[in-house]
Structures are given as C-alpha cells and as structure tokens.
Amino acid sequence: MRGLVVILCTLLLAPTVAAEPLRLSDDTGREIVLPGPARRIVSLAPHVTELLFAAGAGELVVGVDEFSDHPPTARALPRVGRHAGLDVEAILALRPDLVIAWASGNRMPELERLETLGVPVYRNEIRRIDDIAASIETFGRLTGRPAAPQAARALRERAAAIRARRRGDAPLTVFYQIWDRPLMTINGAHLISEALTLCGGQNVFARLPALAPVIGIEGVLAADPQVILAAGSSAQNAEWLDGWRRWPALSAVRDGNLYVLEADLMQRASPRFLDGVEALCAVLDTARSRSGQ
C-alpha cells in the first residue's frame, strides 16, 4: 500500500509537459501554428480535399467547396465554398481548427477574415508534380497521419517511372486551352505545362508572365501549334475544338490533332493528376503519328 501511495504522489507532483505546437510555413511563406494535429478541417478546393484523403485524413474533413466530388465520400460533406465566394458563417459553424485554402484560387479577403476571427488558414499552391507529393506529406504533418509519407513516396515513384518511359519523345508544339471566352491558356509555370514537357510537348505560350493568361486568336494562329488540347465538359470541348476548324491552315487542324482531355484529371493538382499525365502522353503519341513523327 505504501508503495502505491508513493507512485500516486510521484505522478501527481510530476511537472506536466505541454505538447509541442505544430509550426510550419504554408506555400505562400506564412507561418501556421497549431496547438496539435488538426482534428476538424475545412477544405476550400477540390484538389485539397483529394490530397487530405490521400494523406489518410479524410475522416477529419468536416466541410468542402462545392466542386469537391472525389473521393465519393466527400460528396456528402457540407458545402461552404462556391465560385462566387466563401460562406464564412457556415465555415465558422463547423468549428474548424484548420482551413486549407487554394492560394491562387480562393479570395484573399475572405481568408484574411477567417484568420482575423481566429481560424488558422493554410494556403496551398501546387506548381510542379513533386509539389503534389510534398503537399501530401505536409497535410500528414498537419493531421498527424503516419501513412502520408508512404503515399507521397508512391506518387514520386510513379512520376519517375513515367519520366523514364517518356525520355526521347519527339517534341510537338502544343496549345492548351482552358477557357473559350475569354480565350485562356497556361504559361510555363503552370503544373499542366510540366505535364506537357514530360510528354514531349512544348507549350507555345510558356513565356507569358501570367499563370493563366488571356490571349487572342491571332496569337494562336501566329504560334501555329501542331496540337491543340482542351479540357472542360464534353460539350464545351466539342464546341471549342470545332471553332478552330475555321482555320484549316493551322497545323493542328490540318493534321487532325485536336483533342479532348478530362478536366478533373488535368486541372486538379491531386494524385489523379498522374492519370491525366498518362492520358496526355497517349494523346501526344497519336499526334506524332498523325504528324509523321
């Protein structure tokens, strides 16, 4: 009995050790401080939602934006973000201890309002394929998920295997259309442009300064790409690509190199982006055969 009393007294008198807070910088350089791993997360972008599930933290997500539809379980979650903006009150009602936003896709004033109200906001931005893997690792750290590094490693290994297979592909000049009115494309800093390079494509607008610049039809005609790609809904794609047939002298039109890509794969910086890369490489292989390369 005396020994038990001594043990209890020792435990009661021992100094308590506070858990170390999590400190890290987000993709815009802002420091994020959490008292411990996040347990209630709001995702404000479809790719962020997918990355959280890939990191093993899907059950911690309590709210998402309107376009988060993958994996299927995400479709049942409350919607707090729309194209027109964020529903700040709905986000606060979910009592999140972390909000993960898309740095170049969500409105900054609304994110700053959340921070002013005491909600930590992590801004995610992905420009390279390795950034997808790095984001999985970071989200694993933010949520205390030990399986995240393994998922990131598997993604890096798959990307390396694709690069190894595609070395030596004959180059093709490519115009990638992300919107019709206004006519928009991507520059060389965009994630999709890295995918083009990996598959042997050369982005004809890589040198433009804006990440998603508005261009003119005259610019496309002057660049005379060998391939034109579009990603959106099927109806949009058909209409967009048909529009280029008005210029039969365009190399892409002359050789029949107008292709549709699945937007969810090509335009979401999630692990499924590599599925989009594989599809893109296959399309460019077809284009090479039609162009006689």
Legacy VTK file of the C-alpha trace (Angstrom):
# vtk DataFile Version 3.0
C-alpha trace
ASCII
DATASET POLYDATA
POINTS 293 float
0.000 0.000 0.000
2.804 2.386 0.902
4.426 1.723 -2.496
1.178 2.533 -4.306
0.860 5.809 -2.391
4.413 6.774 -3.363
3.715 6.092 -7.040
0.492 8.146 -6.969
2.202 11.045 -5.244
5.043 10.962 -7.771
2.579 11.125 -10.684
0.600 13.956 -9.103
3.677 16.028 -8.303
5.488 15.442 -11.596
5.528 18.507 -13.871
3.162 18.293 -16.823
4.786 18.515 -20.244
2.763 20.531 -22.739
2.532 19.148 -26.251
4.791 20.915 -28.715
2.787 23.111 -31.092
2.984 22.452 -34.814
4.831 25.225 -36.622
5.334 25.322 -40.371
5.115 27.712 -43.289
2.435 27.402 -45.917
3.088 27.643 -49.661
2.948 31.451 -49.556
5.511 31.687 -46.757
3.044 32.436 -43.947
3.720 30.699 -40.647
0.986 28.380 -39.377
0.876 27.479 -35.687
-1.432 24.776 -34.332
-1.546 23.548 -30.720
-1.532 19.974 -32.050
-2.638 17.929 -35.055
-5.776 19.324 -36.679
-8.978 17.403 -35.950
-11.646 19.429 -37.794
-10.632 20.617 -41.266
-12.437 22.636 -43.905
-11.127 22.225 -47.472
-11.720 25.066 -49.909
-10.597 23.385 -53.149
-11.260 20.026 -54.842
-7.569 19.142 -55.096
-7.076 19.935 -51.405
-9.904 17.569 -50.498
-8.329 14.781 -52.553
-4.914 15.405 -51.021
-6.327 15.210 -47.492
-7.909 11.855 -48.267
-4.645 10.695 -49.876
-2.811 11.640 -46.680
-5.206 9.457 -44.662
-7.032 12.415 -43.110
-10.359 12.134 -44.917
-12.365 11.472 -41.755
-11.152 14.800 -40.339
-12.687 16.851 -43.165
-15.915 18.494 -41.953
-16.629 20.865 -44.858
-15.641 21.352 -48.501
-16.138 23.608 -51.513
-18.946 22.969 -53.993
-16.756 21.113 -56.516
-15.191 18.563 -54.136
-16.633 15.347 -55.548
-13.755 12.906 -55.175
-13.443 10.528 -53.479
-17.201 9.762 -53.492
-17.439 10.043 -49.691
-16.566 13.737 -49.998
-19.856 14.386 -51.808
-21.833 14.014 -48.579
-19.888 16.723 -46.729
-21.332 20.219 -46.098
-20.611 22.769 -48.853
-19.115 26.035 -47.620
-17.344 27.437 -50.661
-18.725 28.372 -54.084
-17.438 30.025 -57.234
-18.942 33.308 -56.044
-17.077 33.128 -52.731
-16.923 31.534 -49.296
-19.718 31.240 -46.761
-17.704 32.421 -43.774
-20.581 31.948 -41.340
-21.081 28.338 -42.470
-17.355 27.682 -42.076
-17.365 29.071 -38.527
-20.421 26.968 -37.666
-18.388 23.822 -38.418
-15.871 24.828 -35.695
-12.753 24.030 -37.758
-9.345 24.080 -36.135
-7.788 24.408 -39.616
-8.900 25.695 -43.010
-6.861 24.689 -46.061
-7.269 27.061 -48.995
-6.050 27.301 -52.581
-3.679 30.279 -52.669
-4.362 31.272 -56.282
-7.985 30.091 -56.326
-9.685 31.412 -53.168
-10.401 35.035 -52.389
-7.808 36.557 -50.096
-10.119 38.993 -48.210
-12.336 36.110 -47.073
-9.315 34.074 -45.959
-7.998 37.063 -44.049
-11.381 37.477 -42.363
-11.233 33.869 -41.164
-7.765 34.493 -39.738
-8.975 37.660 -38.017
-11.683 35.540 -36.376
-9.039 33.145 -35.048
-9.209 30.321 -37.600
-5.785 29.108 -38.824
-5.617 29.113 -42.639
-3.060 27.111 -44.607
-2.675 28.325 -48.208
-1.754 25.542 -50.617
-0.268 26.172 -54.073
0.998 23.493 -56.464
3.144 24.302 -59.486
5.100 21.069 -60.001
4.316 17.361 -59.806
6.576 16.969 -56.798
4.527 19.664 -55.043
1.615 17.193 -55.045
3.695 14.672 -53.115
5.071 17.381 -50.831
1.517 18.555 -50.058
0.500 15.033 -49.051
3.459 14.964 -46.658
2.579 18.385 -45.245
-1.085 17.502 -44.766
0.093 14.365 -42.986
2.118 16.519 -40.606
-0.803 18.881 -40.023
-3.069 15.967 -39.118
-0.608 13.543 -37.506
-1.131 10.849 -40.151
1.878 8.467 -40.297
0.868 6.893 -43.628
1.215 10.170 -45.572
4.960 9.797 -46.371
4.328 6.392 -47.916
1.583 7.802 -50.146
3.886 10.644 -51.197
6.705 8.233 -51.948
4.447 6.087 -54.148
3.411 9.167 -56.141
7.045 10.229 -56.658
7.992 6.734 -57.796
5.154 6.671 -60.315
6.133 10.098 -61.673
9.756 8.973 -62.025
8.647 5.867 -63.922
6.616 7.987 -66.363
9.606 10.304 -66.939
11.873 7.326 -67.602
9.467 5.911 -70.193
8.969 9.226 -71.997
12.619 10.217 -72.457
13.441 10.815 -76.088
9.913 11.616 -77.286
9.938 13.761 -80.433
8.855 17.304 -79.491
5.493 18.716 -80.531
4.317 22.308 -80.160
1.083 22.463 -78.153
-1.627 25.000 -77.375
-3.560 24.099 -74.217
-6.933 25.849 -73.964
-8.500 26.197 -70.521
-11.341 28.555 -71.491
-13.042 29.925 -74.570
-14.486 33.368 -73.820
-12.163 34.926 -72.976
-9.639 32.673 -74.680
-7.253 31.458 -71.954
-4.217 29.217 -71.741
-1.371 28.420 -69.318
2.202 29.639 -69.050
5.358 27.649 -68.321
4.998 27.974 -64.533
1.707 26.065 -64.523
1.547 22.438 -63.393
-0.044 21.411 -66.697
2.912 22.853 -68.588
5.214 20.472 -66.704
2.988 17.607 -67.818
3.297 18.787 -71.424
7.078 18.851 -71.134
7.154 15.416 -69.540
5.194 14.008 -72.525
7.364 15.738 -75.118
5.107 18.732 -75.673
6.270 22.341 -75.978
3.845 24.915 -74.590
3.677 27.652 -77.233
2.731 30.247 -74.584
5.209 29.159 -71.907
6.930 32.559 -71.790
3.878 34.638 -70.966
4.104 36.183 -67.466
0.605 35.355 -66.150
-0.099 31.850 -64.844
-3.373 31.619 -66.826
-3.153 34.408 -69.419
-5.886 35.720 -71.688
-4.720 35.619 -75.304
-6.028 36.478 -78.751
-6.878 34.156 -81.617
-4.187 35.918 -83.631
-1.583 34.722 -81.122
-2.615 31.104 -81.616
-2.580 31.470 -85.396
0.901 33.006 -85.243
2.213 30.221 -82.988
0.742 27.590 -85.358
0.757 24.721 -82.809
0.971 21.146 -84.009
-1.535 20.086 -81.335
-4.491 21.832 -79.687
-5.783 20.439 -76.398
-8.878 21.447 -74.443
-10.162 20.309 -71.069
-13.626 21.060 -69.721
-17.036 19.496 -70.095
-17.577 17.320 -73.169
-19.989 19.808 -74.726
-17.595 22.707 -74.171
-14.674 20.734 -75.579
-16.517 19.856 -78.780
-17.552 23.457 -79.322
-14.119 24.869 -78.507
-12.263 22.484 -80.795
-14.773 22.861 -83.624
-14.125 26.577 -83.520
-10.516 26.063 -84.612
-11.601 24.267 -87.765
-12.326 27.698 -89.245
-8.577 27.909 -89.842
-7.707 24.803 -91.878
-4.168 26.065 -92.455
-3.367 25.614 -88.748
-1.007 22.654 -88.368
-3.159 21.108 -85.614
-6.287 21.362 -87.775
-4.594 20.170 -90.945
-3.293 17.005 -89.237
-6.437 16.392 -87.188
-4.625 16.961 -83.896
-7.485 18.460 -81.849
-8.020 16.536 -78.621
-10.255 16.481 -75.551
-8.791 15.781 -72.109
-10.654 15.046 -68.885
-10.666 18.246 -66.845
-10.855 16.548 -63.444
-7.594 14.740 -64.167
-5.670 17.528 -65.880
-6.821 20.547 -63.904
-6.786 19.248 -60.334
-3.427 19.046 -58.600
-4.255 15.758 -56.886
-2.725 12.262 -57.061
-5.058 11.582 -60.009
-3.109 14.186 -61.989
-0.707 11.401 -62.964
-3.636 9.592 -64.599
-4.114 12.761 -66.617
-0.415 12.803 -67.499
-0.641 9.232 -68.805
-3.668 10.171 -70.934
-1.893 13.293 -72.205
1.178 11.293 -73.217
-1.026 8.837 -75.109
-2.724 11.708 -76.965
0.635 13.186 -77.966
1.760 9.766 -79.203
-1.268 9.731 -81.505
-0.478 13.273 -82.615
3.082 12.271 -83.505
1.843 9.510 -85.751
-0.568 11.879 -87.496
2.175 14.467 -87.943
4.518 11.868 -89.400
6.978 11.904 -86.484
LINES 1 294
293 0 1 2 3 4 5 6 7 8 9 10 11 12 13 14 15 16 17 18 19 20 21 22 23 24 25 26 27 28 29 30 31 32 33 34 35 36 37 38 39 40 41 42 43 44 45 46 47 48 49 50 51 52 53 54 55 56 57 58 59 60 61 62 63 64 65 66 67 68 69 70 71 72 73 74 75 76 77 78 79 80 81 82 83 84 85 86 87 88 89 90 91 92 93 94 95 96 97 98 99 100 101 102 103 104 105 106 107 108 109 110 111 112 113 114 115 116 117 118 119 120 121 122 123 124 125 126 127 128 129 130 131 132 133 134 135 136 137 138 139 140 141 142 143 144 145 146 147 148 149 150 151 152 153 154 155 156 157 158 159 160 161 162 163 164 165 166 167 168 169 170 171 172 173 174 175 176 177 178 179 180 181 182 183 184 185 186 187 188 189 190 191 192 193 194 195 196 197 198 199 200 201 202 203 204 205 206 207 208 209 210 211 212 213 214 215 216 217 218 219 220 221 222 223 224 225 226 227 228 229 230 231 232 233 234 235 236 237 238 239 240 241 242 243 244 245 246 247 248 249 250 251 252 253 254 255 256 257 258 259 260 261 262 263 264 265 266 267 268 269 270 271 272 273 274 275 276 277 278 279 280 281 282 283 284 285 286 287 288 289 290 291 292
